[in-house]
Amino acid sequence: MKLDPRCALLLLLSYLIALASIQPGANRLLLTLCALPVVLLFLSPVPRAELLAQAAYVLPFSFAIAAVALLRGNTAQAVFFLLRSYISILAVLITTKLATTLELLRAMERLGAPRFLIVVCEFVIRYIEVLRKEADSMRLAALCRGAAQSKLIAASSLGMLFVRSLERSTGIHNAMLARGFNGSLPRAYPMQWRLADTVALAIGIAGIATLRWAA
Amino acid sequence: MGCLIRVRDLRYRYADSGPVLNGIDFDLKAGESTALLGSNGSGKTTFALHLNGILQGEGEVEVATIRVTTATLEEVRRKVGFVFQSSENQLFLPTVLEDVMFGLLNQGVPAEQARSRAMEMLERLHLASYANRNPFHLSAGEKRRAAIAGVLVMSPEVLILDEPTTFLDPPGIRELAAMLNQLPMAKLIITHDSRFAIDTTTRASFFDKGRILADGPTRDIIQRFDWF
């Protein structure tokens, strides 16, 4: 049975708080908490190798912090920072694979995230592919007219892409108005929080808290 | 038959251009199908956008005896359905079903009822199996039918279609014409496709430089302006 995305988000948040609260040096505790997403990774129907690779994208960023520890000669602390950031991102990625992006956005909205922000994110997700196709067709048109691949072409295309985005957003807005849009997007699927979600949330938070503070 | 749409001396200019509509008079009767013909930039779409209040110029626009003003927009938009030229602009929700439900939910129809009405409409237009698909992954013809479903489900009294044959292949155009001919409501079809206009409408108005130059049986208007 699939959990309500709000439950998944709350469990993720609890886990990240628990992970962030570990003091450097508490290596055994970190390894214990690291086990949770790793176990989940192998129990869930998610693309494991892909997620393990994608989580590594965070390493160059966290390396900046780890580098400070390395400069101080504290290799263990540097490894601690890298591992903690890697596992945090892995947990986030697993959650995004267990629910769709739109489900997670709506769950965030129901948990109190500003609706305007959520609506903007939804539109970006839906239209990014359309804009990418437009950018591709502009690039092809330029190449067909003998343009070389250059930063100048990319820059001028970007400007035109903004203009087209504006035209498209006007068109979308008109189409929405024509169907009675009055400023707030109605939701077709109200979320349903079930008893199973409450039980899963209670057990999950209790488990994370036990691992973090009682271990 | 009563006059469903009545337009008198409609004038409009965009902020960054000269006058686009120069005193349009137009009537559309209930159940009548009319084509709006004319070259690009002649004012056809601008005119149609006035009929459900997206644009509001000078002059009188009435839909089912209701004067189109800011105060009556909600009522007017229940009566006038608009299918835009770009289906991608119209289909903006994550699934076809949600998109078809959009107008009904805006009208305050409860979600369950909206869902069953939307599914009924999708079945009618042979799109039921696409209900949970992302509209962007449909073919051009399917997108067009989904966009029409999203408007038809609101049971409009007038259906306006702006260049409905754009991106459609010949079988798709024939299928669309057959579908439109089965719909009982009044239709206003903006098109450059004279064959499609003849197949779907009985009357045509020819636009030129923001004016209606002629109005009459579709075939006659097309012949008169050599619009093949």
Contacts between the chains, C-beta under 8 A, distances in Angstrom:
chain1	res1	chain2	res2	distance
A	102	B	94	5.1
A	122	B	94	7.6
A	123	B	92	7.4
A	126	B	92	6.3
A	126	B	93	7.9
A	126	B	94	6.7
A	126	B	136	7.4
A	127	B	92	7.8
A	129	B	136	6.3
A	130	B	88	6.0
A	130	B	136	6.8
A	168	B	86	7.9
A	168	B	88	8.0
A	168	B	89	6.4
A	171	B	84	6.6
A	171	B	86	5.9
A	171	B	89	3.8
A	172	B	89	4.8
A	172	B	90	7.8
A	172	B	92	5.5
A	174	B	49	7.2
A	174	B	54	5.3
A	174	B	84	7.0
A	174	B	89	7.7
A	175	B	82	7.5
A	175	B	84	5.0
A	175	B	89	5.1
A	175	B	90	4.2
A	175	B	92	7.4
A	176	B	92	7.2
A	176	B	102	7.8
A	177	B	54	5.7
A	177	B	77	7.6
A	178	B	52	5.6
A	178	B	54	6.3
A	178	B	77	6.4
A	178	B	80	7.9
A	178	B	81	7.5
A	178	B	82	4.0
A	178	B	84	7.4
A	178	B	151	7.9
A	179	B	77	7.3
A	179	B	81	8.0
A	179	B	102	5.8
A	179	B	103	3.8
A	179	B	106	6.1
A	179	B	150	6.7
A	179	B	151	7.0
A	179	B	154	6.8
A	180	B	74	6.6
A	180	B	77	5.1
A	180	B	78	7.2
A	180	B	103	5.7
A	180	B	106	3.6
A	180	B	107	5.8
A	180	B	154	7.6
A	181	B	102	7.9
A	181	B	106	5.9
A	182	B	74	7.7
A	182	B	106	6.5
A	186	B	102	7.1
A	186	B	105	3.4
A	186	B	106	6.1
A	187	B	105	7.8
A	187	B	111	7.6
A	188	B	93	7.6
A	188	B	97	7.3
A	188	B	98	4.4
A	188	B	101	4.8
A	188	B	102	7.8
A	188	B	105	6.5
A	188	B	111	6.0
A	188	B	114	7.2
A	188	B	115	7.0
A	189	B	98	7.6
A	189	B	111	7.4
A	190	B	111	6.4
